[in-house]
Amino acid sequence: MTAVLDASAAIELIRKGEKAELIETYLLHSNLIISSELFKAECANALWKMAKAGMIKHEELSTLLEQCYKLVYSFVNIGENSTESLFEAVRLGHPVYDMLYFTLARRTGAIMLTMDQRLTKLCNESGINCPLLDTI
């Protein structure tokens, strides 16, 4: 099984959130874990927000970011699916940055791992296997 991992799921896993074990199970059953190059910036931004809010220490930032990166076997250049993602964003009324993950999962027949409820719903409505990770 191939999995597309987005930043929200990666952060949940490395921060050992409520759904970390479930995410880890999906990743352990995947023979390939891929993501968009956008993943790197989104993980860094999420960690910055947590540091700014006092949720993590500055000394932890590099280690946590590296842990995120190590979850992914292969990163896909944004240019490879940005046009498709733009058109899907317009068609589906959903942000381009999420569509970079969405189109990658669709192209590869991968399972999509995200904490984003709206993206989960959109994936499942579009025939992309995306387990419900966030029940809030």
N, C-alpha and C positions, 0 to 999 in steps of 0.2 A: 504494500500500500504506500502511496505517495501522500505526503501531507504538506499543505501550504500553511505556514505559521505566520500569523501577524503579530505586531508588536504588543498588542494588548494581552494576548495569550502568553507570550514570552515573559512579559513583566509579571503576570500573575504567577507563572511557574517559578521564576527566580526569587520572587518575594514570598514564596510559599503561602499563597493565598488559599482561600477555601476550595478552589477548583484545581489547585496545582497537581494533586494526585491524578485526577481525571485527565488533565492535559498530558502529564507524563506517561500515562498508560497509552494514550493515542500515539505519542511519539515513539514509545518503545515498540509498538506494533507496526511502525512505519519503516520501510526499507530506504526511503528517501525523504528528506525534509528540505523543502525549498521555500524561498521567500523572494520578495522584491527587494531591490537595493534600497528602496524607501524604508524598509524595516530598520536599517541602521540609524537613520535620522530620527525615526519615530521612537525607537528605544531610548536613544540619547535624550530626546526631548522629554519623554515620560520621566526618566531619571532626574533630569534637571528640575522638573516640576516637584518631584518628591523631595529633592534636596532643599529647594526653595521653601517648601512647606514644613521643613524640619522632620520629615518622615525617614530620611536616611542621612547618614553622615557623609561629608565630602570625601573622606578617606575611602569610602566604599564604592564611589562612582565608577572608577576604572574597572574594578573587579566585577561589579554587577553588569556593566556594559559588555565586558568580555564574555561573561556567562551567557548573555543574550546571543551574542554572535556565534558562540560555540554550539548553540542549539540547531543551527541551520547548516546543512551540508553544502548547499549551492544557492548563490544569490543571482537573480535574473536582473539584468540591466533594465532600467526603467524604459529606455528607448525601444525595447523589444515589444512592449505591449501598451505604450502610452497612447497611441492613436486609438486603438481599440478601446482602451479604458475611458478615454475622453468621450467617444461616441456612446458607450454604455452608460456613462454618468449622465449624459443628456437624456438618453432614452429612458433610463430608470429613475432619474431624479435623485441620484446618490453621488456623494463626493468622489472625485477622481482618485484620490489616494486610496480609498477602499476598493475602487474598481481595479486598481493595479493588482491587488490580491485576488479579487473575484475572477478576473479574466485569466490569471495565472492558474487558478484552481480548475477553471473550466477547460482551458487548453490542455491541461495535463491529466484530467480526470481524477484529480486529487481530492482528498478530504480537506475541508477548510477549517482551521482552528482559530477562533476569535472569541473575545469576550463581548464583542459588540452585538447587542440584541438585534438591532435594525439590520446589520449586515448578515447576521445569522438567518433572519427571516427571509431576506432577499435571496440569499444563496439557496435556501431550501425551496423557495417558490420557483427558482430558476433551474432546479435539478442538480444543484451542487450539494453534495453531502456535507452538511455542516452541523455537527452535534450542538445541542443547546448547552453551552458551558456556563452561561450567566443566567440565573433564574431570578434575579432581583427585579 
